[in-house]
Amino acid sequence: MTPPRMSRHVSADSTRLVCLYDYAATAPDDLSITRGQWLYADLQDQVEDSWLWAYSPSTKRYGYVPRAYAKPPNTNGLIANPLDPYLSP
């Protein structure tokens, strides 16, 4: 099922996210991502529980990604790999 459409923009207050997994777009509004890629999403302005509307600066595209595939990086002061599940809060 394709998630509902929403604004084509990500606000200036968006959150920087790191992609945890690869995802190949399956619908025209989806965004293909790769593990380790950075995205920006307004986490307070999402209309679907299981999808994020996000912007990829590396591809300069907007689209939906599965919510579980992108998380904010670990910000507890440690210098660590943001993809390491043992160091995530």
Backbone as JSON Lines, residues from 0, in Angstrom:
{"i":0,"aa":"M","n":[0.83,-1.17,0.0],"ca":[0.0,0.0,0.0],"c":[0.88,1.24,0.0]}
{"i":1,"aa":"T","n":[0.53,2.21,-0.83],"ca":[1.27,3.46,-0.9],"c":[0.8,4.38,0.21]}
{"i":2,"aa":"P","n":[1.73,4.97,0.98],"ca":[1.33,5.88,2.04],"c":[0.67,7.13,1.47]}
{"i":3,"aa":"P","n":[-0.11,7.86,2.26],"ca":[-0.76,9.06,1.75],"c":[0.25,10.13,1.39]}
{"i":4,"aa":"R","n":[-0.1,10.94,0.41],"ca":[0.78,12.04,0.0],"c":[0.75,13.14,1.04]}
{"i":5,"aa":"M","n":[1.87,13.84,1.16],"ca":[1.92,14.99,2.05],"c":[2.79,16.06,1.41]}
{"i":6,"aa":"S","n":[3.05,17.12,2.1],"ca":[3.84,18.22,1.58],"c":[5.15,17.72,0.97]}
{"i":7,"aa":"R","n":[5.54,18.33,-0.1],"ca":[6.78,17.94,-0.78],"c":[8.02,18.57,-0.15]}
{"i":8,"aa":"H","n":[7.88,19.19,0.99],"ca":[9.0,19.88,1.62],"c":[9.34,19.26,2.97]}
{"i":9,"aa":"V","n":[10.56,19.48,3.39],"ca":[11.0,19.12,4.74],"c":[11.39,20.45,5.38]}
{"i":10,"aa":"S","n":[10.85,20.73,6.56],"ca":[11.05,22.04,7.18],"c":[12.49,22.26,7.62]}
{"i":11,"aa":"A","n":[12.78,23.51,7.93],"ca":[14.11,23.88,8.42],"c":[14.39,23.27,9.79]}
{"i":12,"aa":"D","n":[13.34,22.86,10.5],"ca":[13.49,22.25,11.82],"c":[13.62,20.73,11.73]}
{"i":13,"aa":"S","n":[13.95,20.23,10.58],"ca":[14.0,18.78,10.39],"c":[15.15,18.14,11.16]}
{"i":14,"aa":"T","n":[15.03,16.84,11.34],"ca":[16.01,16.06,12.08],"c":[16.92,15.32,11.1]}
{"i":15,"aa":"R","n":[18.21,15.31,11.41],"ca":[19.16,14.56,10.6],"c":[19.08,13.09,11.02]}
{"i":16,"aa":"L","n":[18.94,12.2,10.05],"ca":[18.81,10.77,10.3],"c":[19.87,10.0,9.53]}
{"i":17,"aa":"V","n":[20.25,8.86,10.05],"ca":[21.16,7.97,9.34],"c":[20.37,6.72,8.94]}
{"i":18,"aa":"C","n":[20.59,6.26,7.73],"ca":[19.89,5.07,7.23],"c":[20.57,3.82,7.79]}
{"i":19,"aa":"L","n":[19.77,2.95,8.35],"ca":[20.28,1.72,8.95],"c":[20.33,0.56,7.98]}
{"i":20,"aa":"Y","n":[19.54,0.63,6.91],"ca":[19.43,-0.47,5.94],"c":[19.28,0.11,4.54]}
{"i":21,"aa":"D","n":[19.55,-0.71,3.55],"ca":[19.25,-0.35,2.17],"c":[17.75,-0.5,1.94]}
{"i":22,"aa":"Y","n":[17.19,0.34,1.08],"ca":[15.79,0.22,0.7],"c":[15.67,0.63,-0.76]}
{"i":23,"aa":"A","n":[15.1,-0.23,-1.58],"ca":[14.85,0.07,-2.99],"c":[13.42,0.55,-3.14]}
{"i":24,"aa":"A","n":[13.23,1.71,-3.71],"ca":[11.91,2.28,-3.9],"c":[11.0,1.3,-4.63]}
{"i":25,"aa":"T","n":[9.75,1.19,-4.16],"ca":[8.78,0.3,-4.8],"c":[7.58,1.06,-5.32]}
{"i":26,"aa":"A","n":[7.52,2.37,-5.07],"ca":[6.43,3.22,-5.56],"c":[7.04,4.54,-6.03]}
{"i":27,"aa":"P","n":[6.35,5.28,-6.87],"ca":[6.9,6.53,-7.4],"c":[7.28,7.56,-6.33]}
{"i":28,"aa":"D","n":[6.57,7.56,-5.19],"ca":[6.87,8.52,-4.12],"c":[7.89,8.0,-3.11]}
{"i":29,"aa":"D","n":[8.4,6.79,-3.3],"ca":[9.4,6.24,-2.4],"c":[10.78,6.8,-2.72]}
{"i":30,"aa":"L","n":[11.66,6.74,-1.74],"ca":[13.04,7.19,-1.88],"c":[13.96,6.01,-1.67]}
{"i":31,"aa":"S","n":[14.77,5.67,-2.66],"ca":[15.76,4.6,-2.49],"c":[16.88,5.13,-1.6]}
{"i":32,"aa":"I","n":[17.31,4.3,-0.65],"ca":[18.37,4.7,0.27],"c":[19.37,3.57,0.44]}
{"i":33,"aa":"T","n":[20.54,3.93,0.96],"ca":[21.56,2.93,1.25],"c":[22.01,3.1,2.7]}
{"i":34,"aa":"R","n":[22.43,2.02,3.28],"ca":[22.9,2.02,4.67],"c":[24.02,3.05,4.83]}
{"i":35,"aa":"G","n":[23.91,3.88,5.87],"ca":[24.91,4.9,6.14],"c":[24.6,6.25,5.51]}
{"i":36,"aa":"Q","n":[23.64,6.3,4.61],"ca":[23.26,7.56,3.96],"c":[22.55,8.47,4.96]}
{"i":37,"aa":"W","n":[22.71,9.79,4.81],"ca":[22.04,10.76,5.68],"c":[20.77,11.25,5.02]}
{"i":38,"aa":"L","n":[19.73,11.42,5.83],"ca":[18.45,11.98,5.39],"c":[18.04,13.07,6.36]}
{"i":39,"aa":"Y","n":[17.08,13.88,5.94],"ca":[16.45,14.87,6.81],"c":[14.95,14.66,6.76]}
{"i":40,"aa":"A","n":[14.31,14.68,7.94],"ca":[12.86,14.52,8.02],"c":[12.32,15.34,9.18]}
{"i":41,"aa":"D","n":[11.15,15.89,9.01],"ca":[10.47,16.6,10.09],"c":[9.67,15.54,10.86]}
{"i":42,"aa":"L","n":[10.22,15.07,11.96],"ca":[9.62,13.97,12.71],"c":[8.29,14.35,13.37]}
{"i":43,"aa":"Q","n":[8.04,15.63,13.54],"ca":[6.79,16.09,14.15],"c":[5.67,16.28,13.13]}
{"i":44,"aa":"D","n":[6.0,16.21,11.85],"ca":[5.01,16.48,10.8],"c":[4.92,15.29,9.83]}
{"i":45,"aa":"Q","n":[4.61,14.13,10.36],"ca":[4.46,12.91,9.56],"c":[3.01,12.44,9.65]}
{"i":46,"aa":"V","n":[2.48,11.91,8.55],"ca":[1.07,11.5,8.55],"c":[0.89,9.99,8.58]}
{"i":47,"aa":"E","n":[1.95,9.26,8.47],"ca":[1.86,7.8,8.42],"c":[2.8,7.23,9.49]}
{"i":48,"aa":"D","n":[2.3,6.3,10.29],"ca":[3.1,5.75,11.39],"c":[4.31,4.95,10.92]}
{"i":49,"aa":"S","n":[4.21,4.25,9.82],"ca":[5.28,3.35,9.42],"c":[6.18,3.9,8.3]}
{"i":50,"aa":"W","n":[5.92,5.14,7.86],"ca":[6.71,5.75,6.79],"c":[7.17,7.14,7.2]}
{"i":51,"aa":"L","n":[8.32,7.55,6.68],"ca":[8.82,8.92,6.87],"c":[8.9,9.61,5.52]}
{"i":52,"aa":"W","n":[8.44,10.85,5.44],"ca":[8.68,11.69,4.27],"c":[10.02,12.37,4.53]}
{"i":53,"aa":"A","n":[11.0,12.14,3.69],"ca":[12.37,12.6,3.97],"c":[13.01,13.2,2.74]}
{"i":54,"aa":"Y","n":[14.11,13.89,2.97],"ca":[14.92,14.49,1.91],"c":[16.33,13.92,2.0]}
{"i":55,"aa":"S","n":[16.86,13.54,0.85],"ca":[18.23,13.03,0.76],"c":[19.11,14.09,0.11]}
{"i":56,"aa":"P","n":[20.04,14.69,0.85],"ca":[20.93,15.68,0.22],"c":[21.87,15.06,-0.81]}
{"i":57,"aa":"S","n":[22.19,13.78,-0.66],"ca":[23.11,13.16,-1.62],"c":[22.46,12.93,-2.99]}
{"i":58,"aa":"T","n":[21.15,12.68,-3.0],"ca":[20.46,12.48,-4.28],"c":[19.61,13.68,-4.66]}
{"i":59,"aa":"K","n":[19.45,14.62,-3.7],"ca":[18.62,15.81,-3.9],"c":[17.18,15.44,-4.25]}
{"i":60,"aa":"R","n":[16.67,14.39,-3.57],"ca":[15.31,13.91,-3.81],"c":[14.55,13.79,-2.5]}
{"i":61,"aa":"Y","n":[13.23,13.91,-2.61],"ca":[12.3,13.68,-1.51],"c":[11.58,12.37,-1.75]}
{"i":62,"aa":"G","n":[11.14,11.73,-0.68],"ca":[10.33,10.53,-0.84],"c":[10.1,9.84,0.49]}
{"i":63,"aa":"Y","n":[9.31,8.78,0.42],"ca":[9.0,7.98,1.61],"c":[10.03,6.88,1.81]}
{"i":64,"aa":"V","n":[10.39,6.66,3.06],"ca":[11.24,5.53,3.45],"c":[10.57,4.86,4.66]}
{"i":65,"aa":"P","n":[10.77,3.57,4.85],"ca":[10.22,2.93,6.03],"c":[10.79,3.58,7.29]}
{"i":66,"aa":"R","n":[9.92,3.91,8.23],"ca":[10.33,4.62,9.45],"c":[11.43,3.87,10.2]}
{"i":67,"aa":"A","n":[11.36,2.55,10.24],"ca":[12.35,1.76,10.98],"c":[13.72,1.73,10.3]}
{"i":68,"aa":"Y","n":[13.81,2.24,9.07],"ca":[15.07,2.19,8.33],"c":[15.96,3.4,8.56]}
{"i":69,"aa":"A","n":[15.49,4.43,9.27],"ca":[16.29,5.63,9.51],"c":[16.05,6.12,10.93]}
{"i":70,"aa":"K","n":[17.13,6.42,11.62],"ca":[17.06,6.87,13.01],"c":[18.04,8.02,13.22]}
{"i":71,"aa":"P","n":[17.78,8.87,14.23],"ca":[18.78,9.89,14.57],"c":[20.06,9.19,15.02]}
{"i":72,"aa":"P","n":[21.21,9.77,14.73],"ca":[22.47,9.15,15.17],"c":[22.61,9.21,16.68]}
{"i":73,"aa":"N","n":[23.49,8.4,17.2],"ca":[23.78,8.37,18.63],"c":[24.4,9.72,19.01]}
{"i":74,"aa":"T","n":[23.8,10.39,19.97],"ca":[24.29,11.72,20.36],"c":[24.62,11.8,21.84]}
{"i":75,"aa":"N","n":[25.1,10.71,22.4],"ca":[25.39,10.7,23.84],"c":[26.81,11.19,24.16]}
{"i":76,"aa":"G","n":[27.5,11.78,23.19],"ca":[28.82,12.32,23.45],"c":[29.95,11.37,23.06]}
{"i":77,"aa":"L","n":[29.63,10.12,22.82],"ca":[30.66,9.18,22.39],"c":[30.92,9.33,20.9]}
{"i":78,"aa":"I","n":[32.15,9.17,20.51],"ca":[32.46,9.13,19.09],"c":[32.32,7.67,18.69]}
{"i":79,"aa":"A","n":[31.29,7.38,17.93],"ca":[30.99,5.99,17.62],"c":[30.36,5.89,16.24]}
{"i":80,"aa":"N","n":[30.35,4.7,15.72],"ca":[29.69,4.43,14.46],"c":[28.17,4.49,14.7]}
{"i":81,"aa":"P","n":[27.42,5.41,14.02],"ca":[25.99,5.51,14.27],"c":[25.2,4.28,13.86]}
{"i":82,"aa":"L","n":[25.84,3.37,13.14],"ca":[25.15,2.15,12.71],"c":[25.34,1.0,13.7]}
{"i":83,"aa":"D","n":[26.14,1.22,14.73],"ca":[26.4,0.17,15.71],"c":[25.21,0.06,16.67]}
{"i":84,"aa":"P","n":[24.45,-1.04,16.6],"ca":[23.25,-1.15,17.44],"c":[23.56,-1.22,18.93]}
{"i":85,"aa":"Y","n":[24.77,-1.58,19.3],"ca":[25.12,-1.67,20.72],"c":[25.41,-0.32,21.34]}
{"i":86,"aa":"L","n":[25.63,0.69,20.51],"ca":[25.94,2.02,21.02],"c":[24.77,2.98,20.88]}
{"i":87,"aa":"S","n":[23.66,2.55,20.31],"ca":[22.49,3.41,20.15],"c":[21.75,3.52,21.47]}
{"i":88,"aa":"P","n":[21.18,4.71,21.72],"ca":[20.45,4.9,22.98],"c":[19.18,4.06,23.03]}
